[in-house]
Amino acid sequence: MIDDTGERVIPEYMKPDNSLLLEHLARYDFAKPYAKGRVLDLACGSGYGAKMITKARKNQISETLGVDADPKIVEYARKTYHHPLLHFKTGDALNPDLTDGIGTFNTILSFETIEHVPDDQAFLTALVKLLKPGGTLVLSTPFGDGRGIPSGSPFHYHQLTETEFHQLVHDDGYNFDHVDVYLQNGVAIEREKRGGVHYPLGIAVCRKSASST
């Protein structure tokens, strides 16, 4: 049995109307159209999202690999979520040898991950290395007080401001030739802000240049 810390989303432990669960499901639903070829769900957690993507896009993908640094949650995912195209593996995104172990991908999803690593720029560099030329990265994070400033969560190193998140994904050093940033409030994911609505999370859709190596 997996300990419920309140940080992980484990659907079987949650009510169907749990706001955190609905918020996470909305991100995976948003990401479905981008999933094709080899798909990586990095920091996949309990595995429900990787299964959701695989089932919905079975005709567009060749494989989905869910990777998480926690061997217990990976074992839970293997036992709980099954599909012929779906596999789970233990791995750390910041391990420089990860690409050698799992290869590269046409689509990478990584939701609510960069706040869990001390160096978001090194983390994004690692994701780009795992992404095939012309591939798409869908990345999300909660906004907070900024890089290097402790957040209210004991699980987060820090939370980027909205401006820092925009600057991070638009940095020319990552060789993205197109970036769209969306904002999330609950299950609503929008390009443009509505007046009076607070958007606590950002989602970036980043396409790696086809000429990039």
C-alpha positions, 0 to 999 in steps of 0.5 A: 500500500502506498502512503497517501502524503497528500502530494501524490494523486492516487485516484483509488484513494480519492473521491471522484469530485476531489479538486486536486484529482480533477485538476490533474485529470484536466491536464492529461486530457489537455495533453492528449492531442499532443501524444504521438510516437514514443511518449514519456510521462516523466514523474508519472506518479501512480500511473493513472495519467500514463494509462489515460493517455495510452488508452486515448491515443493507442492509434497514434502512439507506439509506446508510453513509458512512465518514469518516476524516481520512487520505486514504490510508486513505480511498482504500484503503477505496474500492478494497477495500470495495464495496457499493451503499449504502457510500461513503467520504469524507475528513473531520475530525470537529473541522471545524466545517463537516463537517455542511454537507459530509455532513449528519446521520445516524440512527446514528453509530459511532465506535470507538477515536477519542476518545483520538486527539483532544486535546479529547474533549468538543469531539469529542462535541459534534461527534458530537451535531451530526451526529446526527439527533434520536432518533438513536443514537451508539455510541462506544468507547474504551480506559480509561487514566490519565485526561484530560490524562495521556499514555498509553503509546501514541504515537498517543493524546493520553490515555485516559479513566478508566472514571469519566471516560467515564461522566461524559462520556456522561452529561453533560446538555449533550449532550441524550441521553435514554438512555445505556447503557455496556458493558464489553469484554474481548476479544470479550466485551461485557457490561453487568455486571462479572464478578468477577476480569475486567479490562475495558480498554474501554468502549462507550457507546450514546447516544440523542439526544433526539427533541426536540433540535435 
